[in-house]
């Protein structure tokens, strides 16, 4: 279905995110990462796509420092936005820095 949607509209970032998830579930993490990166480039304000990208980056063994840098960068690009604080929190959690992850998650949860 996502391939059909992308045939009709190759710039459908949401469909690209769904395709990245499907590729990941088929153990095609490197392809999933590339599709997720393209989706994020098309819709940088869509936090869901950033969460998908982090997941596939973890599957492709992206170094923990890079995960942390990515999450922190997204939170800095969107100051005060709890959706991107969640992105940062997930990045820290995936990098096994649970104290920082909790801090970001609490901060996100405290916002409307």
N, C-alpha and C positions, 0 to 999 in steps of 0.2 A: 504494500500500500504506500509506504513512504517513497519508494522509487517512482511509483505512478504520480504521486504529488510533486516530486521533484522534476519529473519529466514535464509536467505542466508549468511549474514555476521553480526554476533552478535556484532562485534566491529565497526560498521558503525556509527561513532559519529554524522554525519550529520543527518542520519535517526533517531537517538535517539533524537536529538534536535527537529526534526519535530514531533516525537511521543510525546515529552513533551508538545509541543504547542497544539497538538490535545487533550491530556488528560486534559490540563488546560481549553480548551474550553468546555470540557464535565463536568466541575466542579469537576475534580478529581485532585485537586492541589497538594495534598500530594504525589500521584503517579507521577505526573508531575515533582515535585521537585526531587524525587529519580532518575528518568530517566535522568533529566538534570544534576544532580550531576555525574552520571555515564558517561555521554557524556563529561563533562568538564574534568573528570579524564583521559579519552581516548585521548582527543585533547585539552590540556590546552592552546595551541596557537590560538585556534579558538575563536575570540572575540564574534562572534555571539552566541555561546553556553553560554558564560558568561552573555550576555544580556538576553537570555532566562531564565537562572537560576535566575537572579535577579527578573525577572517578576514573576516567580512562587514562589520565596521566599516571595515576597510582598503579593501574594495571600494567602500564608500560615501564614501570620501575623508574619513574622520574625521581631524581634525587629529592630527599626531604627538604633541602634548602630551597630548591626551585618551587616546590609546592607552597612553602611558607612565603616566599617572595611573591608568588602569584596572588595568593590570597590577600596578603597585606597590600599589594598594589591595587587590587580591586576595591578594597575598603577605602584606601586613600583617594581613589578616583571618584568615589561616591560617598563623601563624608556625611555621616549622620543617617545613612540609608541602612536600615536593619537587614534588608535582603543581602547587601554586600558584606555586612558584618557577619552574617551567616556563612557567606562564602569564605571569609577569612577564618571563621571558626572551624569549618570543615577542613580547610587546608591544614590548619594546625593539628586537628585530630588525625588526619591521614598521615601527618608527619610524626605522630606519636608524642606530640607536645600537648598533653591533656590539660595542663594548667592554663596555657594560653588559649586553648580551644574553649575551655569553660568561660574564660573572661570575655571572649568575643561573643559567645552564645548568650551569656547573661546580658551583655550590653545590647545585643539585638532584641532580646526578649523584653527589655525595659522600655523599648520605643513603641509608639503607636503604629 
